[in-house]
Amino acid sequence: MGRKLAAPLDARPVSANSNEVVLSNGRRAVIKACSPTNDSFGVTAKMLPRPDEILVAVESDRGDVEIWRLSPDQFQATMRESPSAASRGVDTKLVRKRFAITNGVAAGSFTKAQLDAEG
């Protein structure tokens, strides 16, 4: 989902295998997706120092997406360890989707039809 959102957000992917992007204003961001069944999203500890902002794509049951912007400081203030990632040897920090919705800044929304049209 993250890479699919790069074009509608007017962002340029940093690499083919990452959700890290450069926004049109030159700021670096990472796009993290939350499906309707996920209550959290994660950023690896390795990536955490790089983005200027974290864009959280919250998907509805209909497939529409709302984007919420968090600062790295906001993310770090509420992050917790991911037990499942740790068991695989990956250091991932999690934040609840509800935190992004209630504390983030609305950064856009896209209907499923708009996203499907992007390819």
N, C-alpha and C positions, 0 to 999 in steps of 0.2 A: 504494500500500500504506500509506503513512504516514497519510493521512487516514482510511483504513479502520480503522486501529488506534486512532484517537482515542477512540472510544466504549468499546471494551473496556478501555482504559487509564484510563477515567474522566477524560478530558482534553477541554478545549474548544478547538476550532480558533481561531487568532487571525484568520485570513482564509480566504477560499474558495480562494485560489490558492497556499497555502503549507502545508508540513508543520510549521509552527510551532504549538505548542499551549501552553495554560496547564493545568497539572496540578491535581488537586483540592487539593493543598497550597499552591497559589498560585505555584509555581515555573514558570518558562518553560522549555520544552524544544523541541527539534526532533527529529522522528522520521525516521530515515533507514533505508531498506530495502536489504537485500542478498539478491538472488535466489541460488539455488544455484550459478549460473554466474558470479556476480560475486565477485571476491576483495577488492574495496575499496568504500568508500562515501565520499561527498563532501559538504562543506558549503561554500557560497560564502563568500568572505572578507567580503562585505557582511553576511551573517547571523551570522558567527562571534562577534561581540561580544554578541549578544542573549541566547542561551539560558543558563540556569543549568545545564542538563545536555543531553547528546546521547543519545537513545535509539536504539539500533541494532537493527532488526528483522531477524533472520537467519532466512531461510526455508529449510526443508528441501525435499528432492525431493518429499515427500508434500504439501507446502503448509502444514505446521505452522510456527509462528513462535516463536522464542525472542527475548526482549527483553533487551538488555544496556545498562546505564547507564554512560556515560563522563562525566567532568567536562570542561569546556572545556580545562582545563590538561592533562589526559591527551591529549586530541585534539591540541592544539597541540604537545605534546612529540614527537609522532611523525608529524605531517602532512607531506605532500609536495605539490608542484605537480601539477596534472592537465594533462598535455600536450595532450590532446584538447580540453579546455575552453579552455585558453589560445589554441589555434588559432582558436577561435570568439570570442575577446575576452572570455571570462568567467574571473574569477579564482576557481577552485575548489581547495580543499585536500582531499586524499585521505588516508584511513587504511585500513589493511588490516583486513579482517573478522576475521582471526585475532587481531589486537591487541585488538579489542573483546571477543572471547570469552575470551581468557586474562587480560585486565587489567580488564575491566568488572565491574560488579556485576549479578548476575541480577536482572531486574526483572519477570519474568513469562513466561508461555508460553501459547500459544493453539493449539488444533487447527484444522485447515482447516475442520472442521464448525462450530466456534464462530465463526470469522471469516465463513463463508458465512451463518450465521444472523443476523449483524449487518447484513447487506445490503451 
